[in-house]
Amino acid sequence: MRAPTLAWALRRTLLGLVILTVTISCAAWLLYASIDPDVEAAPAARAQPGDPAISTGTLQP
């Protein structure tokens, strides 16, 4: 059995880096796509510091 050459090791390293880059890019895109811009822009969605529902943990009618 022959020992691996430098070219083989470099090709395997490049292939591993490409797979890693594609995986991380797809995960980042899925995370970005899951954020709803309408919810982020809605002012009512943000809790205010003096909100009684935050301090007591109950909802007001």
C-alpha positions, 0 to 999 in steps of 0.5 A: 500500500502506498503512502498518501501524497501531498497532492492527495492530502491537499485535495482532501483538505480542500474538499473538507473546507468546501463541505464545511463552507457549504454547511455553514452557509446553508445553516446561516441562510436558514437562520436568516430566512427564519427571522420574520421581518414583520415581527421584528418591525412591530413596535407592539411586539417589544416589551416595555420595562414598566409593563406589568405583565413582565414584572408579575408574569401574568397577562392583563385583561 
